[in-house]
Amino acid sequence: MPTYSFATVIVAFVVSVYGHDCTKYSLTPSDQSLIDMMKHYLHTSRKADCPVTPSQQDIGVTYVRWGKKICPENSEIVYTGQAGGNQHTNKGGGSNYLCLPSDPENGEAYSYANEGLYGAEYEIHSTSKPSGLPASLAEKEVQCAVCRRKGKVSVLMIPGRKSCYKGWKSEYSGFLMSEHITHNNKDYICMDGDAKPLDNRASNENGALFYPIRAKCGSLRCPPYKDNTEVLCTVCTK
């Protein structure tokens, strides 16, 4: 029944009940039934128009912890897996890294020649590793975890810092990484400062690659930045 039609019924009913000279009026069972029905209608129709306010338990943000398969304290694991992305020399396809779940639901066999999803490897060697990361990570695949921080509404990766600004909580800190400058572009990500390999294999297939980033002064103002230094990063929530 349209809203205006039902409103007309309500007005007519009110007039019929109260629009007379009697000082008292006893409702019949059918009258009370109609009143109850109108109350239910008004309650449900108005409830549908009201915005739903999520409880504090429903609020949260997600982020990827690159290089680890566990989440920081106070964050829950959504899933864990391995980092992947487009092959570093491909001209087309995705330009972002992905955290691929360790329990995929695979599709059917497919022969179309558009391979655009590879595992990702650490390109961290003794001559190029950031401080604190071992050279033994070289050519090994990268683990990752998708984490959810309850009770927060914002998440932010801050490049160039290892600590968050006032009012923000650091989920983890590490080193800014991406593809090599001679490869096709990838996103910047924050690799955990205690990154671990996916396993003991080192296939060296050169799919998607993670290289540490170095700061270069010029258009980048130094100070406050410093030339030829590793770039720190942190993931913050609020």
Order of alpha helices (4+ residues) and beta strands (2+ residues): alpha-alpha-beta-beta-beta-beta-beta-beta-beta-beta-beta-beta
